[in-house]
Amino acid sequence: MKKFAFLTLMFFALVLCAAPIMAQDKAPVPLISFDRYIGAAITTLGAAFGIGKLASSALESMARQPEVAGNIQTAMIIAAALIEGFTFFALVICFMK
């Protein structure tokens, strides 16, 4: 509960700090824009963490119940494909101009 409250407080602090910046008429254009690369990095790290957690849980459950390993493997492959599909979509969104 403490962690959720802290994250909520940080989110609202970020929103309050970003409001004056968003209210400017025209923001200066930076020489190098890293925002799409940071978004791609976060997307890739999130997908890697999600697939790693998925595979870890699937292998653990296969070790506990070897008789249902086929069903678990099929569900794992489908879930990994959905995660990869979302990752590719997010990367396309990151690199759109």
N, C-alpha and C positions, 0 to 999 in steps of 0.2 A: 504494500500500500504506500509505503514511503517513497519507493522508487517511482511509482505512477504519479504521485503528487509532485515530486521533483521534476519529472519530465514535463508534466503539464505546466508547471511554473516556468520552466525554461522555454517552452513553446510560446507562451503568452509574452514573455520578455522579448523573445525574438520578433514576434509580430509587432509589439509596441515600438521596438527599435527600427524595424523596417518600414513602418508607416511614413515617417517623414521622407525617407529616400524615395518611396514610391510616389510621393506627392509632387516631386519636382517636375517642371515642365519638360525639360530635356536633359537626360543624364549624359555625362561625357562618355564618349566611346573609348574603351580601353584599347591599348595597342595590341595586346594578346588576350583573347578570351578563353579562359580555361573551364567555363561552366559546363560545356558539353562533355569534356573529358572527365571531369569530376563525376558527373552523372553516370557516364559509362562505367567508371571504376566502381561506384557504389552499386550499380546494377549487377555487374559481374561478381563482385564480392558477395552480394546477397544471394545470387543464384548458386554460387559455389557452396556457400554455407547451407542453403536449403537442400541441395542435392546430397551433400555430405551427411547431413542429419537424416535425410530420407534413407540413404544407403545403410547408414549405421543402424538405424532402427529396424530396417528390413532384415539385415544379416543377423541381428540379435534375435529377432522373432523366428527366423528360420532355424537358428541353432536351438531354440527352445522347443519348437515343434517342426521337426523335419518332414512330417507327413503333409503339411500344407505349404511346403516351400514353393511349389509351382504357382499356386494362387498368389502368394506374397510377391514372387518375382514378377508376375504379370502386372499386378497392381503397382509395383515399384517402377517398372518401365513406363507405364502410362503416366504416372505422376511425374517422373523425371522429364518425359516428353512435354508435358504441360508447363513445367517450370522453364524448360529451355525455350519453348514457344513464347512465353511471356518475356523472357530475357531478350530474345531477338527483337520482339516488338518494342521493348523499352529502349534497346540500343538504336533502333531506327528512329524513334522519337527523339533520342538524345542528339543524333547527328543531322536531323532535319534543320534546314536553315529558314 
